[in-house]
């Protein structure tokens, strides 16, 4: 499946230049090719979810876009410029929601401040307007009530809101999210999704989001990149989340079932591909 050239039903105009463009990409890890021949454009205002079992190369793909992991073949451009190994300020990154140690003394406010001045060389020197910018970010992510507490004492959902504030500090044109909802309760899942969705709508940003559970995003995702068994398929949720499509992708019988307003994938060789649980994914 390939992206079309016309505007999508959600208003994403794929005739506009993409924010992220990947051409002929291949990735290897430990002598094993995870996938190859990947062509992907993510356009302004578009949210693309990346699904697949552990070890399929989802997190490694994000690392390649960040300039932290070299492709074995192909190229990646962001805003028309080649990705450099040191990364780009036009890219925001929300990592997996893993709790920080309880004895972490850094305040929530300090975590967001790193997104504002942490990219500078040497010791960060406060600039005029930095404090107001940090306050605005803290308010935007709903963290005003706990921003001055040590982050180690905050809940996972509170920490993840602050990570979102840090990632959005530079108003990135491309937002990369690596399992941002893992281990969060439903309320905090919806809060983090709301922050991501608001940023892409208000800033016309492109979003690439790795997840095991597509259900919280079903009403907002434009396309799905599903990676499995060294192969991938790309299309709308209606095109990809089908029994026949995933059976062909896995090379084994896979069934997509609807339970109320949720989708459940069963029969995939990797049980973690069922997309209805919230366990941590090992680093790929």
Buried (B, 14 or more C-beta within 10 A) or exposed (E): BEBEEEEBEEEBEBEBEBBBBBBEBBBBEEEEEBBBEBEBBBBBBBBBBBBBBBBBBBBBBBBBBBBBBEBEBBEBBBBEEEBEEEBBEBBBBBBBBEBBEEEBEBBBBBBBBBBBBEEEEEEBEEEEEBEEBBBBBBEBBBBEEBBEBBBBBBEBBBBBBBBBBBBBBBEBBBBBBBBBBBBBEEEBBEBBBBBBBEBBEEBBBBBBBBBBBBBBBBEBBBBBBBBBBBBBBBBBBEEBBBBEBBBBBBEEEBEBEEEEEBBEBBBBEBEBBBBBEBEEBEEB
